[in-house]
Amino acid sequence: MPKYVIAYLGGKQTANPQERAAQMAKWKAWVDGLGDRMINPGMPLGQGKLVTSNAVSERGPNHLTGFSIVLADNMDAALDIAQRCPFLEIGTIEIAEAMEMR
């Protein structure tokens, strides 16, 4: 079964600790609900930089903030998984098939 990377982009975090905890609880419930299809819940990403061949700069507002890896039969099934992710309440998601290196 193909693997898909769910990339979490941007995200407006609230300063309210209770609201952050509620958002995290929703995300954990989504992860748990995927069962064996969630093969790597990933991790949040902190500060970073954008690197090109001739410069290092600050990242834009819609930068990579985390990732997960899921199993899905095809892109449509992976999109269905991603569209139910509660991260969409605070940010956006990009999804791509993880290609095997040969």
N, C-alpha and C positions, 0 to 999 in steps of 0.2 A: 504494500500500500504506500502511495507517495506521502512524503513529508512536506508540510507547508510551514513557512515562517510567517508568523503574525508579528508585524513591526508596529509598535505603538509610537505615534508621532504627536508631539506637542503635549497638550494636557494642561488644563487650568486647575491647579490644586487650590483648594480652599484653605484658609488659615485656621478654620474651625476644626479642632481635633476630632470632635464627634462626627462631623461630616466626612472627614478623611477616613475614619475608622469604618463608617457605614459604606463608603465607596469600596474600601479594601474588602469588606465582608462580602459585598456583591461579587467582586472579582474572584474571591476564593470559592464562593458557591458555584460560579460559572466554571472555574477550573475543575472543581470536584465533580460537577455534573457531566463533564466530558469523559470521565473514567479513563480507560486505556487509550483513548484517542489523544489525550494530552501526554505527549512523551517528554516534554521539557517545558515547565511553566516559565522558564527563563528568569529574568531579574530586571529590576529597574536600573536605569543608567543615570549616572550623575553628570557633572560638568564635563564638557568636551570642547573640541575645536574642529573646524572644517579645514581639511588639508587638501591643497591642490598641488600640481607639479611646481608651482612657483610662489605659493603663499600659504600662510596659516592665518585663519580669521575666526571670528565668532560665528557660531551657528545661528541659523534663523529661528523664528518662533515655532516653526513646525518641525523641529529636529527630532531625531530618534531618542526616545526616552525609555525604551524597553523592548523586549521580544518574548515570544513563546514559540514552541514548535509543536504542531499537531499532526496527526495522521488523518487523512481523508481520502476517499475513493477518487476524487477529482476536484478540479477548481470550484465547481458549483457547490460541492459538499463543504469545501474549506470556507467558501464565502458564507455559507449558512452558519457555520460555527462562528466566524468573525462577526457577522451581523448581530449575533446575540450577546456579544461581549459588552459588559457594562462600561468598559473604558470609553466607548463611543459617547457616553454622557459628558465626558470632559476633554476628549481629544479625537484624533482620527487614527485609522488603521490602514496599513498597506499589507497586502498578502502576496506571497510569491512561492512557487514550488521550489523546494530545495533540490537541486540537481545533484545526482551522484557523480563524483569524479571518477574517471576511468583512465 
